[in-house]
Amino acid sequence: MAAALTHAVRTPAPRSGDQFVLAGRPLAEGHVLEDTARFSDGVWPLAPVLLQRQQARTRLDFTRVAPGFVPVLKELFAAMLSGQLPPNEPRPKVMSVRRHFTELVRFTGWVAARPGRPALADLRVDDVAAYALHLRTVLPAESSREVAQSSVRFLYRYRTVLTCDRLTTDPLACEHWGNSTRRGRAENTTHRIPEQVMGPLLAWCLRIVDDLAPDILNALDAHRAHHAASLAQGRVPIPRPSGIWPHRAQSPGSATSRPVVGRQGRLETFALARLLQGACYILIAHLSGMRDSEIKHLRPGSTRTLLDGSGRPYRWTITSLAFKGEHDPSGTPATWIIGAPAARAVTVLERLQPPGTDLLFRCLTHRHRLKPGAMTLRSSNELINHVITWINAYCHRHGINDTIPDVNGAPWNLTTRQFRRTLAWYIARRPGGVIAGAVQYRHLGIQMFEGYAGTSDSGFRAEVEAEQAIKRGEHLLALATDHQHDLSGPAAAEATTRLADFHQRTGFAGSVITDDRRLHRVLARHDPEVYPGNYVTCVFNPDKALCRPRTASHDERPRPAPLDCQPLECRNVALTPGNATALAAEEDRLHKQLGARPTLPPALHASLTRRRDAIRRFLTTTGAAT
């Protein structure tokens, strides 16, 4: 790659004059257009148009561009930022522009080093193929290569508005070009956090926030009081607060664990405060479904507790700004329903920050100086991974067998996006092992799902439903292959017909689908509209449904509403052997409950008796009674 220039780059202004390259974009508070970058400048600062508080200050530095390619890249990025766009091209977001700039500096440097130093217009399919192979050597991650390749294609997509040079060969014509530009936007490639990591991590974060926070916060208050006193009346002895937690003799969750009194210096106190901030982030991210940008705009007083008639809390909400899918680039106020642990984490964050702080996720520093804005995405990723590092180091140091396990021989690398993806998976799959009590978690999941999906165009409902579709597809494959002749109930014949057709259309005789993406595509094309459940299997026909079928939009077909299901009366019901076993177990449980002592209240006894008898009649009528 050609060496970067070390002197300021200035190029002739375009015909329209030396325009402001950020003209037409909303400016952040405190900035005026007259102070922003012009086309002729060698460096274009982007801070004036960064409207989200967590976004890192960044710029387009054309001194890094290989000689000869500065004019065309200036034309390209001026068009992206504020200039004329090609037909049907949307205006890119600022941070996307910055990411594409990095990759085009890489690409033009590579072109400049090619024999004969060709112009963009001289490049052919073989040249593009050579660059695709080059990327495999410098970018091991497929996702990084996809970004690099999509960036290069902007030179082709914007060719009609470029005058200095242009890429006339479409990179998609190259067989070595990746699938990034062909991949559907709805496909979520973010990894979810494995259960063996999420379970102990969540337990540790709850312990840090609920049990250790008071000691850490008291020490932090003492140091801040010392600092304030030293400013007001000269230096005073540094306080040595007692009760700081340096060691727990037993594992998290033990009711008999007690803190051992120790001493904490200023640096150690702020290191523990940073640990506490990371634990709070993990709890809020995992128990709300909020994106990183939404979490970063949390302010003091952002939570609200709803009380029932007896004064007991039953629901907690949190308010911040939503950005994705909103029309206002500076954010739209939105409210999420969260769990009590996330609400407690916000309360802790309000004490972690110095008085008067407007954002809960500013970087903490022992130097008593606030950094502008919220912490960046990179800082957040470093913070949450520091939590795992600290936990494991602490466990090894004190011989505690409660570490966060490695995955495939290496520590799991957390990213902020994974929590939202993982939450969608948990809500769809409802495992009971992460938070004690599957019923409690299920209730929490429904609250968060409904609250988040209803607050903005977040896409969270689609993520959850995609997970549910994959889970349903796995059940359907098993039914179609092994159990389609074992069905009973009023819709058994229809279910058998649909499953046989599904099996024939998908052509899976003797094979098993293990690819989630392929399974999702199969369901989209050949959905038999059979919905397996614990007690019944719904063979959905909206004309017979006793529930209230719902549709997400006018263009979608109706779907069953599980919360309104009437399984013992509906004609859409079929029973697998597993369904029959579950219903029989429910009948047996009710029978034992009715015969227990002391006797139940008459109204409750009558209600449970009716339910037991209805299940018994249903199993007998359908021939599923054992």
C-alpha positions in Angstrom: 0.0 0.0 0.0 1.3 3.5 -0.8 2.7 5.5 2.1 0.3 8.0 3.5 1.0 11.7 2.7 2.4 13.8 5.5 1.4 17.2 4.2 -2.0 18.9 4.1 -4.0 17.9 1.0 -5.8 20.6 -0.9 -7.6 20.0 -4.2 -9.4 22.2 -6.6 -12.9 23.0 -5.5 -15.8 21.6 -7.5 -17.8 23.7 -9.8 -20.3 24.5 -7.1 -17.6 26.3 -5.1 -15.8 25.5 -1.9 -18.9 24.3 -0.2 -19.4 23.2 3.4 -19.4 19.4 3.2 -21.8 19.1 6.2 -24.4 21.5 4.8 -27.9 20.3 5.2 -27.2 17.9 8.0 -28.5 18.6 11.6 -25.7 20.1 13.7 -25.1 19.1 17.3 -25.6 21.6 20.0 -22.8 24.2 20.2 -21.8 24.0 16.5 -22.5 26.4 13.6 -22.1 25.7 9.9 -19.5 28.4 9.4 -17.0 26.6 11.6 -17.4 23.2 9.9 -15.2 21.7 7.1 -15.1 22.9 3.5 -14.5 20.8 0.5 -10.9 22.1 0.1 -9.9 21.2 3.6 -7.5 18.2 4.0 -9.3 17.0 7.1 -13.1 17.0 7.6 -14.1 16.8 11.3 -17.4 15.0 11.7 -18.1 15.9 15.4 -20.5 18.7 14.4 -23.0 16.2 13.0 -22.6 13.5 15.6 -25.9 13.7 17.5 -25.6 10.7 19.7 -23.7 11.3 23.0 -21.8 8.1 22.9 -20.4 8.5 19.4 -16.6 9.0 19.3 -15.2 12.2 17.8 -14.0 11.3 14.3 -13.0 12.8 11.0 -12.2 12.1 7.4 -8.4 12.6 7.1 -7.5 12.9 3.4 -3.8 13.1 4.2 -4.0 9.3 4.6 -5.3 8.8 1.0 -2.8 7.7 -1.7 -1.8 10.5 -4.1 -4.0 10.6 -7.1 -7.1 9.3 -5.4 -7.8 12.3 -3.1 -10.0 14.1 -5.7 -12.3 11.2 -6.4 -12.7 10.3 -2.7 -13.5 13.9 -1.8 -16.2 13.9 -4.5 -17.5 10.6 -3.2 -17.7 11.6 0.5 -19.0 15.1 -0.2 -21.9 13.4 -2.1 -22.4 11.0 0.7 -22.4 13.7 3.4 -24.4 16.4 1.7 -24.1 16.5 -2.0 -26.1 15.1 -4.9 -27.0 11.4 -4.6 -27.3 8.9 -7.4 -31.0 7.9 -8.1 -32.6 5.8 -5.4 -29.6 6.0 -3.1 -30.4 6.9 0.6 -28.2 9.4 2.5 -25.7 7.3 4.5 -25.4 7.8 8.3 -22.4 9.7 9.5 -20.7 6.7 11.2 -21.3 4.6 8.2 -19.5 7.2 6.1 -16.6 7.1 8.5 -16.4 3.3 8.2 -16.5 3.4 4.4 -13.8 6.0 4.4 -11.4 3.7 6.3 -12.0 0.9 3.8 -11.6 3.1 0.8 -8.3 4.4 2.1 -7.3 0.7 2.2 -8.6 0.0 -1.3 -7.1 3.1 -3.0 -3.7 2.4 -1.3 -3.8 -1.1 -2.7 -4.7 0.2 -6.2 -1.9 2.7 -6.0 0.6 -0.1 -5.4 -0.5 -2.1 -8.4 1.8 -2.2 -11.4 1.2 0.8 -13.7 -0.7 2.6 -10.9 -4.1 2.2 -12.7 -7.0 4.7 -12.3 -10.4 3.4 -11.0 -11.8 3.5 -14.5 -9.0 1.1 -15.6 -9.9 -1.6 -13.2 -11.5 -4.8 -14.5 -13.0 -7.9 -13.0 -9.6 -9.5 -12.5 -8.4 -6.5 -10.5 -11.5 -6.6 -8.3 -11.0 -10.4 -7.8 -7.4 -9.8 -6.8 -8.5 -7.3 -4.2 -11.0 -9.8 -2.8 -8.3 -12.4 -2.4 -6.0 -9.7 -0.8 -8.7 -9.0 1.8 -8.6 -12.6 2.9 -5.0 -12.2 3.9 -5.5 -8.9 5.8 -9.0 -9.4 7.3 -9.5 -12.8 8.8 -13.0 -12.1 9.9 -15.7 -12.6 7.2 -17.8 -9.7 8.7 -14.8 -7.3 8.3 -14.3 -8.4 4.7 -18.0 -7.8 4.0 -17.7 -4.3 5.2 -14.6 -3.7 3.1 -16.3 -5.1 0.0 -19.5 -3.1 0.4 -17.4 0.0 0.8 -15.6 -0.5 -2.5 -18.9 -0.9 -4.3 -19.8 2.7 -3.4 -17.3 3.8 -6.0 -19.5 1.9 -8.5 -22.9 2.9 -7.1 -21.9 6.6 -7.1 -20.3 6.6 -10.5 -22.9 8.9 -12.0 -22.0 11.7 -9.6 -18.2 11.4 -9.9 -16.3 13.5 -12.4 -12.6 12.9 -11.4 -12.5 9.2 -11.8 -15.0 6.4 -11.4 -15.2 2.6 -11.0 -17.0 1.3 -14.1 -16.8 -2.4 -13.2 -19.4 -3.7 -10.8 -17.7 -5.8 -8.1 -20.7 -8.1 -8.0 -19.5 -9.4 -11.3 -16.6 -11.0 -9.6 -17.1 -14.5 -8.4 -14.7 -14.1 -5.5 -16.7 -11.1 -4.2 -18.5 -12.0 -0.9 -22.1 -12.3 -0.2 -22.3 -9.1 1.8 -24.2 -7.1 -0.8 -26.5 -10.0 -1.6 -27.4 -10.9 2.0 -30.9 -10.0 3.2 -31.1 -7.2 5.7 -33.4 -9.1 8.0 -30.7 -11.7 8.7 -29.2 -11.3 12.2 -25.6 -12.5 12.3 -24.8 -11.3 15.8 -23.8 -14.2 18.1 -25.9 -14.8 21.2 -24.1 -15.3 24.5 -23.9 -19.0 25.4 -26.0 -20.1 28.3 -23.0 -21.4 30.2 -21.6 -17.9 30.1 -24.8 -15.9 30.5 -26.0 -17.8 33.6 -23.0 -17.3 35.9 -22.3 -13.8 34.5 -25.8 -12.7 35.4 -25.5 -14.2 38.8 -22.3 -12.3 39.5 -23.6 -9.0 38.2 -26.7 -9.4 40.4 -24.4 -10.0 43.4 -22.1 -7.1 42.5 -25.1 -4.7 42.2 -27.1 -5.9 45.1 -24.5 -6.9 47.7 -21.2 -5.2 46.9 -22.5 -1.8 45.6 -23.1 -0.2 49.1 -19.4 -0.7 50.1 -18.1 0.5 46.8 -20.4 3.6 46.7 -19.6 4.5 50.3 -15.9 4.4 49.5 -16.5 6.5 46.3 -18.5 9.1 48.3 -15.7 9.3 50.8 -13.0 10.0 48.2 -15.2 12.6 46.5 -15.8 14.2 49.8 -12.1 14.3 50.5 -11.5 15.9 47.1 -14.2 18.5 47.7 -12.7 19.3 51.1 -9.2 19.6 49.7 -10.4 22.1 47.2 -12.3 24.1 49.8 -9.8 24.3 52.6 -6.5 22.7 51.5 -5.3 19.2 51.7 -6.7 16.9 54.4 -5.8 13.3 55.2 -7.2 10.8 52.7 -10.0 8.9 54.3 -9.6 5.1 54.6 -13.2 3.9 54.6 -13.7 0.5 56.3 -16.0 -2.2 55.2 -14.7 -2.3 51.6 -15.2 -5.8 50.2 -11.8 -7.3 49.2 -12.8 -11.0 49.7 -15.9 -13.2 50.1 -15.2 -16.5 51.8 -18.1 -18.2 50.0 -19.5 -18.2 46.5 -22.1 -15.8 45.1 -25.6 -16.5 46.4 -24.5 -17.7 49.8 -26.6 -16.1 52.5 -23.7 -16.5 55.0 -21.1 -14.6 53.0 -19.7 -11.6 54.9 -17.3 -8.9 53.8 -13.9 -8.8 55.3 -12.8 -5.3 56.4 -9.9 -3.9 54.3 -8.4 -0.7 53.0 -8.9 0.8 49.6 -6.7 3.4 47.9 -8.2 5.8 45.5 -7.2 3.9 42.4 -8.6 0.6 43.7 -11.9 2.3 44.7 -12.4 3.7 41.2 -11.4 0.3 39.7 -14.2 -1.3 41.7 -16.5 1.6 40.7 -15.7 0.8 37.1 -16.5 -2.9 37.8 -19.8 -1.9 39.3 -20.6 0.3 36.2 -19.9 -2.7 33.9 -22.2 -5.0 36.0 -25.0 -2.4 35.8 -24.6 -2.2 32.0 -24.9 -6.0 31.7 -28.0 -6.1 33.8 -29.7 -3.2 32.0 -28.7 -4.5 28.5 -29.8 -8.1 29.2 -33.0 -7.3 31.1 -34.4 -4.6 28.8 -33.5 -5.3 25.2 -32.2 -1.7 24.8 -29.5 -0.9 22.2 -26.2 0.5 23.2 -27.1 4.0 21.9 -30.3 3.9 24.0 -28.5 2.8 27.2 -26.0 5.6 26.7 -28.7 8.3 26.8 -30.0 7.2 30.2 -30.2 10.1 32.6 -30.8 10.4 36.4 -34.4 9.9 37.2 -35.1 7.8 34.1 -36.9 4.9 36.0 -40.4 4.8 37.3 -42.0 2.2 39.6 -45.7 1.3 39.3 -47.5 0.2 42.5 -50.6 -1.9 42.9 -53.5 -1.0 45.1 -51.7 -2.2 48.2 -48.6 -0.2 47.5 -46.4 -3.0 46.3 -44.3 -2.5 43.1 -45.4 -4.6 40.2 -43.7 -3.0 37.2 -40.7 -0.8 36.4 -40.2 1.4 33.4 -37.2 3.2 32.0 -37.1 6.2 29.6 -34.4 7.1 27.2 -33.9 8.1 23.5 -34.5 5.7 20.6 -32.6 6.3 17.3 -32.9 3.4 15.0 -36.1 3.5 12.9 -37.0 7.0 14.2 -37.5 10.0 12.0 -35.6 12.4 14.3 -31.8 11.9 14.0 -31.4 13.4 17.5 -33.5 10.7 19.0 -37.1 10.2 20.1 -38.2 9.7 23.7 -39.1 6.1 24.3 -40.1 3.9 27.3 -39.2 0.3 28.0 -40.6 -2.1 30.6 -37.7 -3.6 32.6 -37.2 -6.0 35.5 -36.5 -4.9 39.1 -32.8 -5.8 38.9 -32.3 -3.4 36.0 -34.2 -0.7 37.9 -31.8 -1.3 40.9 -28.8 -1.0 38.5 -30.0 2.4 37.4 -30.3 3.5 41.1 -26.7 2.4 41.6 -25.6 4.3 38.5 -27.2 7.5 39.8 -24.8 7.3 42.8 -21.8 6.2 40.8 -21.7 9.5 38.8 -20.8 12.8 40.5 -23.7 15.1 41.4 -25.0 17.1 38.5 -24.0 14.6 35.9 -26.5 14.5 33.0 -25.7 11.0 31.7 -25.4 7.7 33.7 -22.8 6.2 31.4 -20.0 8.8 31.4 -16.6 7.3 31.8 -15.5 7.1 35.5 -12.1 8.6 36.2 -10.2 8.9 39.5 -9.0 12.4 38.4 -12.3 13.9 39.2 -12.7 15.3 35.7 -15.7 14.5 33.5 -15.0 13.5 29.9 -17.5 15.0 27.4 -20.4 12.8 26.3 -21.1 9.2 27.1 -18.6 6.4 26.9 -18.0 5.2 23.3 -19.0 1.8 22.0 -15.4 0.6 22.2 -15.2 1.7 25.8 -18.4 -0.2 26.6 -17.1 -3.4 25.0 -13.9 -3.1 27.0 -15.9 -2.4 30.2 -18.2 -5.5 30.0 -15.3 -7.8 29.1 -13.4 -6.3 32.1 -16.2 -7.7 34.3 -15.5 -11.3 33.1 -11.8 -10.7 33.5 -12.2 -9.4 37.0 -14.5 -12.2 38.1 -12.2 -15.0 36.9 -9.1 -13.3 38.4 -10.9 -12.9 41.7 -12.1 -16.5 41.7 -8.7 -17.9 40.9 -7.0 -15.7 43.5 -9.3 -16.9 46.3 -9.9 -20.5 45.2 -13.6 -19.9 44.4 -15.2 -22.3 41.8 -17.5 -19.8 40.2 -15.6 -18.6 37.2 -17.2 -17.6 33.8 -16.3 -20.6 31.7 -14.3 -20.4 28.5 -16.0 -21.3 25.2 -14.0 -23.5 22.8 -10.9 -23.0 24.9 -11.0 -19.2 25.1 -12.8 -16.5 27.1 -16.1 -15.4 25.5 -15.7 -12.0 23.9 -18.7 -9.9 24.8 -20.1 -7.2 22.6 -23.0 -4.8 23.4 -25.1 -6.1 20.5 -25.1 -9.7 21.9 -27.3 -8.9 24.9 -30.3 -7.9 22.7 -29.8 -10.9 20.5 -29.5 -13.2 23.5 -32.6 -11.7 25.1 -34.6 -12.4 22.0 -33.4 -16.0 22.1 -34.4 -16.4 25.7 -37.8 -15.0 25.2 -38.4 -17.3 22.2 -36.9 -20.4 23.9 -37.7 -19.7 27.5 -34.9 -21.7 29.2 -35.4 -21.9 33.0 -31.8 -22.2 34.1 -30.5 -18.6 33.9 -32.8 -16.9 36.4 -34.2 -19.2 39.1 -37.8 -20.0 38.3 -38.9 -20.4 34.7 -42.3 -19.0 35.5 -40.9 -15.8 36.9 -38.6 -15.4 33.9 -41.4 -16.1 31.5 -43.5 -13.3 33.1 -40.5 -10.9 32.9 -39.9 -11.8 29.3 -43.5 -11.1 28.2 -43.4 -7.7 30.0 -40.1 -6.7 28.3 -41.2 -8.0 24.9 -44.5 -6.2 24.9 -43.0 -3.0 26.4 -40.1 -2.8 24.0 -41.9 -3.8 20.9 -44.6 -1.2 21.4 -42.3 1.8 22.1 -40.6 2.4 18.7 -39.8 0.8 15.4 -37.1 -1.2 17.1 -37.3 -4.5 15.2 -37.2 -6.4 18.5 -40.5 -8.1 17.9 -39.1 -9.4 14.5 -36.0 -10.7 16.2 -38.0 -12.6 18.8 -40.4 -14.0 16.2 -37.5 -15.1 14.1 -36.2 -17.1 17.0 -39.7 -18.5 17.6 -40.0 -19.5 13.9 -36.7 -21.4 14.1 -37.8 -23.2 17.2 -41.1 -24.1 15.6 -39.3 -25.3 12.4 -37.2 -27.7 14.5 -40.4 -29.2 16.0 -42.1 -29.4 12.6 -39.2 -31.3 11.1 -39.4 -33.8 13.9 -43.1 -34.1 13.6 -43.0 -34.5 9.8 -40.3 -37.2 10.0 -41.2 -39.2 13.1 -44.6 -38.4 14.6 -47.1 -37.4 11.9 -49.0 -40.7 12.2 -49.2 -40.5 16.0 -51.5 -37.5 16.2 -55.0 -37.4 17.7 -57.6 -34.7 18.3 -60.1 -32.8 16.1 -57.4 -31.5 13.7 -55.3 -34.6 13.6 -56.1 -35.5 10.0 -55.5 -31.9 8.8 -52.2 -31.8 10.6 -51.1 -35.1 9.0 -51.9 -33.8 5.6 -50.1 -30.6 6.1 -47.0 -32.2 7.6 -46.8 -34.8 4.8 -47.0 -32.0 2.2 -44.4 -30.0 4.1 -42.1 -33.1 4.2 -42.6 -33.6 0.4 -42.1 -30.0 -0.6 -38.9 -29.5 1.4 -37.5 -32.8 0.2 -35.8 -33.8 3.5 -36.3 -37.5 3.3 -33.3 -39.0 5.1 -31.7 -35.7 5.9 -31.7 -33.1 8.7 -31.5 -29.3 8.4 -29.0 -27.9 10.8 -28.6 -24.4 9.3 -31.0 -21.9 11.0 -31.0 -19.6 7.9 -32.0 -22.4 5.6 -34.7 -23.5 8.1 -36.0 -19.9 8.2 -36.2 -19.8 4.4 -38.0 -23.1 4.2 -40.7 -21.9 6.6 -41.1 -18.7 4.7 -41.9 -20.7 1.5 -43.7 -23.8 2.8 -45.1 -22.9 6.2 -47.7 -25.6 7.1 -49.1 -23.3 9.8 -48.8 -26.0 12.4 -47.7 -24.5 15.8 -46.4 -27.1 18.4 -47.0 -26.3 22.0 -46.7 -27.9 25.4 -50.3 -29.0 25.9 -51.6 -28.9 22.3 -50.5 -28.5 18.7 -52.4 -25.7 16.8 -53.2 -26.6 13.2 -54.2 -23.0 12.5 -57.3 -22.2 10.5 -58.5 -18.6 11.1 -62.1 -19.6 10.3 -62.2 -22.1 13.1 -59.9 -20.4 15.6 -61.5 -19.5 19.0 -58.5 -17.2 19.8 -58.3 -13.8 18.4 -55.9 -14.2 15.4 -53.5 -11.3 15.1 -51.6 -9.8 12.1 -48.5 -7.7 12.3 -49.5 -5.7 9.3 -52.2 -5.6 6.6 -49.9 -7.5 4.2 -49.4 -10.5 6.6 -51.7 -13.5 7.0 -53.3 -14.0 10.4 -51.6 -16.0 13.0 -52.8 -17.7 16.3 -52.8 -15.7 19.5 -51.4 -18.2 22.1 -52.4 -16.1 25.1 -56.1 -16.4 24.0 -55.9 -20.1 23.2 -58.9 -22.3 24.3 -57.3 -25.7 23.7 -60.1 -27.9 25.1 -62.8 -26.3 22.9 -61.0 -25.3 19.7 -61.3 -27.4 16.5 -57.8 -26.4 15.4 -56.2 -28.7 18.1 -54.2 -31.8 17.4 -52.3 -33.8 20.1 -48.9 -35.4 19.8 -48.0 -38.1 22.3 -46.1 -35.4 24.2 -49.1 -33.2 24.4 -51.3 -36.0 25.7 -48.7 -36.8 28.4 -48.6 -33.1 29.5 -52.4 -32.9 29.7 -52.5 -36.2 31.6 -49.9 -34.8 34.0 -51.9 -31.6 34.5 -55.1 -33.7 35.2 -53.2 -35.7 37.8 -51.8 -32.6 39.4 -55.2 -31.0 39.7 -56.6 -34.3 41.1 -54.0 -34.4 43.8 -54.5 -30.7 44.6 -58.3 -31.2 45.0 -57.7 -34.1 47.4 -55.2 -32.3 49.6 -55.8 -31.1 53.1 -56.8 -28.5 54.2 -59.7 -28.3 51.8 -59.6 -25.6 49.2 -62.1 -22.7 49.3 -65.4 -23.8 47.7 -65.2 -21.4 44.7 -61.6 -22.4 43.9 -62.4 -26.1 44.5 -65.3 -25.9 42.0 -63.2 -24.2 39.4 -60.3 -26.7 39.6 -62.8 -29.6 39.5 -64.3 -28.2 36.3 -60.9 -27.9 34.7 -59.8 -31.4 35.7 -63.0 -32.9 34.4 -62.8 -31.0 31.2 -59.2 -32.3 30.6 -60.4 -35.8 31.4 -63.3 -35.6 28.9 -61.0 -34.1 26.2 -58.5 -36.9 26.5 -61.2 -39.5 26.5 -63.0 -38.0 23.5 -59.8 -37.6 21.4 -58.7 -41.2 22.2 -55.5 -39.8 23.9 -56.4 -41.0 27.4 -53.8 -43.5 28.8 
